[in-house]
Amino acid sequence: MYWQHDLVTLTYAQAIAMELNKVKGTGIRERDESTRTMRTDTGQKPGGAIEKTVRMIADVVAVNRSAPTVTLQGAQHTVELLVKDPAQLKEIEVGNRVEAVYVEAVALQVTGSGK
């Protein structure tokens, strides 16, 4: 049951590059994605999460080593990724073709406000 003082929290996890590897250019950009959903157990306050994992072959259009981020032009759109391991950017330059695997997630949680 929902009460007047319940708190709803929505959390978004930014796209984080888990893997970033140079590949030989074939002229074809690719994109595959999978989605996983989770929800709270029966009897608990409502909540859940959606996690999307994307694997793409894309062109590097920008590299920011101090951030550390990389901007990729993929088959469907351009995405800026936070790179989990900055060492992955050592060999990456604008114009490279890369294979990237990244994750985005959204979670919703309902909690009591303590009132």
C-alpha positions in Angstrom: 0.0 0.0 0.0 1.2 3.5 -0.8 1.1 6.2 1.9 1.1 9.9 1.6 4.7 10.2 3.0 6.4 7.5 1.0 9.5 8.6 -0.9 10.0 7.6 -4.5 13.7 7.7 -5.7 14.7 7.3 -9.3 18.4 6.7 -10.0 20.1 6.7 -13.4 23.6 5.2 -13.8 25.5 7.0 -16.6 26.7 5.0 -19.6 30.0 3.5 -18.4 32.4 1.8 -20.9 33.3 -1.6 -19.6 35.4 -2.5 -22.6 36.9 -0.4 -25.3 39.1 -2.0 -28.0 40.4 -0.9 -31.3 39.2 -2.9 -34.3 40.1 -2.9 -38.0 37.6 -0.7 -40.0 35.1 -2.5 -42.2 33.0 0.5 -43.0 30.1 -1.1 -41.1 28.9 0.2 -37.7 27.1 -2.4 -35.5 25.0 -2.3 -32.4 23.6 -5.1 -30.3 21.8 -4.6 -27.0 20.3 -6.7 -24.2 18.1 -5.7 -21.4 17.7 -7.1 -17.9 14.9 -6.2 -15.5 14.7 -6.7 -11.7 12.0 -6.0 -9.2 11.4 -6.1 -5.5 10.0 -9.2 -3.9 6.3 -9.6 -3.2 5.2 -7.9 0.0 7.9 -5.3 -0.2 7.4 -1.7 -1.2 7.5 -1.3 -5.0 10.9 -1.0 -6.7 12.9 -2.3 -9.6 15.6 -1.7 -12.1 16.3 -1.9 -15.8 19.8 -2.5 -17.0 20.8 -2.2 -20.7 24.1 -3.6 -22.0 25.2 -2.4 -25.4 27.9 -3.7 -27.7 28.8 -1.5 -30.6 31.3 -1.1 -33.4 31.7 2.7 -33.7 34.0 5.5 -34.8 35.8 7.6 -32.2 34.8 11.3 -32.7 36.3 12.7 -29.4 38.6 11.6 -26.6 38.9 13.4 -23.3 41.6 11.7 -21.2 41.2 14.1 -18.2 37.5 13.3 -17.8 38.1 10.3 -18.9 35.5 10.0 -21.6 35.2 8.9 -25.3 32.6 10.0 -27.8 31.5 7.4 -30.3 29.5 7.7 -33.5 27.6 4.4 -33.8 25.1 2.8 -36.1 22.1 4.6 -34.5 23.5 7.7 -32.6 26.4 9.4 -31.0 27.2 8.5 -27.3 29.6 9.9 -24.8 30.9 7.2 -22.5 32.7 7.5 -19.1 35.6 5.1 -19.4 35.9 2.8 -16.3 39.6 2.1 -16.8 41.4 5.2 -18.2 44.3 3.0 -19.3 42.0 1.9 -22.2 42.3 5.4 -23.7 46.1 5.2 -24.2 45.8 3.8 -27.7 42.5 5.4 -28.7 42.5 8.4 -31.1 39.9 10.3 -33.0 39.2 8.4 -36.2 39.8 5.0 -34.8 37.2 2.3 -35.1 36.4 0.6 -31.8 34.3 -2.1 -30.2 32.7 -0.8 -27.0 30.6 -2.5 -24.4 28.8 -0.2 -22.0 26.0 -0.4 -19.4 23.2 2.0 -18.5 20.8 1.5 -15.7 17.7 3.0 -14.1 16.4 2.1 -10.7 13.2 3.0 -8.9 12.7 2.6 -5.2 9.8 3.4 -2.8 10.8 3.9 0.8 9.1 5.3 3.9 9.9 8.9 4.8 10.3 8.1 8.5 7.4 10.3 9.4 
